[in-house]
Amino acid sequence: MITTYLGKTASQASFQIVKQTDTIILLQDIGNNSRTITNDADRVINVLSQHFNLKNKRVFYKDSDGRFDELVHESNQFSGFSPCSSTQQDFFKSLLSI
């Protein structure tokens, strides 16, 4: 099931949760002229933390260039980005094609 979060203004990212497991959440930008996940990472983690216990979950996203990266978080706060390896890139691409 895909869950969509629409930004209330153009300054907020709109995104979908395209895959969720016990350990990961995989997001994808919705290209509707709003900010991207990359540019609104603080708020994206904040929104997710209101709906999910992120303590044991890693949050990954597909950026507007088609690459997958991680939104690193600690205590429900965004703390940085981490690039995915080529193996992770292939894995996430395969998840989206199922």
N, C-alpha and C positions, 0 to 999 in steps of 0.2 A: 504494500500500500504506500503510495506517495503522499506525503504531507507537504503542503505549501504554506510558506510564511511570506506574506506580502508586506513590503515596507510601506509605512503610512505616507511617506513623502519620497520624493526623488533622491533625498539625501540618505535613505535607508535601503539596504540591500533587500532584494526579494530572492528567495531561494526555496528549493525543494529538498526534503529528505528523500533520497531515492533508494537508500538501503539502510537498515538498522539491524544490528545484532546485539548480543550481550556485551560485545567489546568495541564495536565501532558504530559511528554514524557517518554516512556518506552523503554529502550535500552537492547540489548543483545550482549554479546561478540561473535565474530566470532573466533572460536578456530583455528587460522591459524599460530600458533607459534609466534605471535606478543605479545606485552605487553597486559595486561588485562585492562579493563576499570578502575578497582581499582588502578592499578599502573600508569595509565596515566590520572587520573581524571582532572588535570589542563587543559591538551590539549583537552580532550573530551568536557568540558564546553566551552572552547574557540572555538572549531569547531562548536558546536551547536549555540553559540551566533552569529556566522557569518551568520547563516541561519534562526534563529528564534528569536523573541523577548521573552527572558526568564523571563522578569519582573514578570509575573503572572503565570509562569509555574514551577512545581516541576519536577525534573528529577530523575527517578528511573531506576535501572538496575538490570538485573539478572546476578549474578556473576558466576564464573567458578564452584562454589560448588552448584549452583542451588538456592541460596538464593537471595532475593530481598532486596536492600538497596537504600538509597537516596543519590544522589550527591547534597549536599547543596551548593547553590551559592548565591552570592550577587554582584550586579553591574557587572554581566557577568564574575565574577571570582569565581572559586571553593573555598569554605570555609570550607569544611569538609564532613564527612559521617554521616548518621543517619540510624540506623537499622530500618527495617520495623517491625511492630507488626505482630503477627500471623494472625490477621484479614486481614492486608494488604497483607501478603504472599498469603493467600487464594484468595484474590481478583485478584492479578496480575496473579496467576496461571490460574484462570478462564478466564482472558482476553486472555491469550496465547492459550487456548484450543478452543476458538471460531473460 
